Amino acid sequence: MFNLSDMVTFAWAFFITLPLTLIIHTGGHAFFIKLFGGKATLTIGRGGKLFAFGPLDIRKLYFIDAACYFDAIRKERRWKHALIYAGGPLFNIISILLVNGFIHAGVLEPHMFFYQFVYFSVYLVFFSLLPIEYGEDNPSDGKAIMDALRHGKIYKEFE
């Protein structure tokens, strides 16, 4: 049962672990953008800017969501854009496998932080791959992958 003593764990999960999984997710998109010769800008959160670190903007409500923006890549191809859109979920899956692998190998001790990290990562993978529209020209990663492969549609801004 959830009680007052669980608030520290909740706060840790909500304000530290979730944003970390969002950074990994957007970092996956940025990795493929950079690999294909593009330049990515990442925004973590909403609201006014807290600070910027290179192409990464951290907003006041840093724990809400994240977005990735880019202009162009070398030799535009459908499969390249599909990989860019798949980069976020792919990096979350890799992070899940790494954390679980390190725990099973005895490198990391089982801890609530890692449980929460994997939980939020699975959540992000699942919901980002659902092929749905969140609004006009605001697709999930799964929808963007389908649109890129089927119709050659390119989204320069996505969450």
C-alpha positions as CSV (number, residue, x, y, z in Angstrom):
1,M,0.0,0.0,0.0
2,F,1.3,3.5,-0.9
3,N,1.8,5.7,2.2
4,L,3.7,8.8,3.2
5,S,7.0,7.0,3.5
6,D,6.8,6.1,-0.2
7,M,6.9,9.8,-1.2
8,V,10.7,9.9,-1.3
9,T,10.8,6.9,-3.6
10,F,8.0,8.5,-5.8
11,A,9.9,11.8,-5.9
12,W,13.2,10.0,-6.9
13,A,11.4,8.1,-9.6
14,F,9.4,11.1,-11.0
15,F,12.2,13.8,-10.8
16,I,15.3,11.7,-11.5
17,T,14.6,8.3,-13.1
18,L,11.9,9.3,-15.5
19,P,13.9,12.3,-16.9
20,L,16.9,10.0,-17.3
21,T,14.9,7.6,-19.4
22,L,13.7,10.5,-21.5
23,I,17.2,11.7,-22.1
24,I,18.2,8.2,-23.2
25,H,15.2,8.1,-25.5
26,T,15.9,11.4,-27.2
27,G,19.6,10.6,-27.3
28,G,18.7,7.5,-29.4
29,H,17.0,9.8,-31.9
30,A,19.9,12.2,-31.9
31,F,22.4,9.3,-32.4
32,F,20.9,8.3,-35.7
33,I,20.5,11.9,-36.8
34,K,24.2,12.5,-36.2
35,L,25.1,9.2,-37.8
36,F,23.3,10.2,-41.0
37,G,24.9,13.7,-41.1
38,G,22.2,15.8,-39.4
39,K,22.2,18.1,-36.5
40,A,19.8,17.4,-33.6
41,T,18.4,19.7,-31.0
42,L,17.0,18.0,-27.9
43,T,14.5,19.5,-25.5
44,I,13.8,17.9,-22.1
45,G,10.6,19.1,-20.5
46,R,8.3,22.0,-21.0
47,G,8.2,25.6,-19.9
48,G,10.9,28.2,-19.7
49,K,14.5,27.2,-20.3
50,L,16.5,26.3,-17.1
51,F,19.8,25.9,-19.0
52,A,21.3,24.6,-22.2
53,F,24.2,22.2,-22.7
54,G,25.2,22.2,-26.3
55,P,22.3,21.0,-28.4
56,L,20.4,20.0,-25.2
57,D,17.8,22.3,-23.6
58,I,16.5,21.6,-20.2
59,R,13.2,23.2,-19.3
60,K,11.7,24.1,-15.9
61,L,9.2,21.2,-16.1
62,Y,12.0,18.7,-17.1
63,F,10.1,15.7,-15.9
64,I,7.1,15.9,-18.3
65,D,8.4,14.9,-21.7
66,A,11.1,15.4,-24.3
67,A,11.4,16.3,-28.0
68,C,13.9,16.1,-30.8
69,Y,14.3,18.4,-33.7
70,F,16.5,18.2,-36.8
71,D,16.8,19.9,-40.2
72,A,18.3,17.5,-42.8
73,I,20.4,14.5,-43.1
74,R,22.8,13.3,-45.9
75,K,21.1,11.5,-48.7
76,E,17.5,11.4,-47.5
77,R,16.2,7.9,-47.5
78,R,13.0,6.3,-46.0
79,W,14.9,3.7,-44.0
80,K,17.2,6.4,-42.5
81,H,14.2,8.3,-41.2
82,A,12.7,5.1,-39.9
83,L,15.9,4.4,-38.0
84,I,15.9,8.0,-36.6
85,Y,12.3,7.5,-35.3
86,A,13.2,4.0,-34.0
87,G,16.3,5.3,-32.3
88,G,14.5,6.4,-29.1
89,P,12.8,3.1,-28.4
90,L,15.9,1.2,-29.5
91,F,18.1,3.0,-27.0
92,N,15.6,2.4,-24.2
93,I,15.6,-1.3,-25.1
94,I,19.4,-1.4,-25.1
95,S,19.4,0.4,-21.7
96,I,17.0,-2.2,-20.3
97,L,19.1,-5.1,-21.5
98,L,22.3,-3.5,-20.1
99,V,20.8,-2.8,-16.7
100,N,19.3,-6.3,-16.4
101,G,22.5,-7.9,-17.8
102,F,24.6,-6.1,-15.3
103,I,22.3,-7.1,-12.4
104,H,22.3,-10.8,-13.6
105,A,26.1,-10.7,-13.9
106,G,26.5,-9.3,-10.4
107,V,28.0,-6.0,-11.6
108,L,25.0,-4.1,-10.2
109,E,23.0,-5.0,-7.1
110,P,19.2,-5.2,-7.5
111,H,17.8,-1.8,-6.3
112,M,14.5,0.1,-6.5
113,F,16.2,2.7,-8.8
114,F,17.0,0.0,-11.4
115,Y,13.5,-1.4,-11.1
116,Q,12.0,2.1,-11.7
117,F,14.4,2.7,-14.5
118,V,13.4,-0.5,-16.4
119,Y,9.8,0.2,-15.6
120,F,9.8,3.7,-17.1
121,S,11.9,2.5,-20.1
122,V,9.4,-0.3,-20.9
123,Y,6.6,2.3,-20.6
124,L,8.4,4.6,-23.0
125,V,9.1,1.8,-25.5
126,F,5.5,0.5,-25.4
127,F,3.8,3.9,-25.8
128,S,6.3,5.4,-28.3
129,L,5.9,2.4,-30.6
130,L,2.1,2.5,-30.7
131,P,1.3,3.9,-34.1
132,I,-0.9,6.8,-33.1
133,E,-1.2,10.6,-33.8
134,Y,-0.9,12.9,-30.7
135,G,-2.0,15.8,-32.8
136,E,-1.4,17.2,-36.3
137,D,2.1,16.3,-37.4
138,N,2.8,15.0,-34.0
139,P,3.1,11.2,-34.4
140,S,4.3,8.6,-32.0
141,D,7.6,7.0,-33.0
142,G,5.7,3.9,-34.3
143,K,3.5,6.1,-36.5
144,A,6.5,8.0,-37.8
145,I,8.3,4.8,-38.6
146,M,5.2,3.5,-40.6
147,D,4.8,6.9,-42.3
148,A,8.4,7.0,-43.3
149,L,8.5,3.5,-44.7
150,R,5.1,3.5,-46.4
151,H,4.8,7.0,-47.7
152,G,8.2,8.6,-47.3
153,K,6.8,11.2,-44.9
154,I,9.4,13.1,-42.9
155,Y,8.9,14.6,-39.5
156,K,11.5,17.1,-38.4
157,E,10.1,17.5,-34.9
158,F,8.9,14.6,-32.8
159,E,8.5,13.5,-29.2
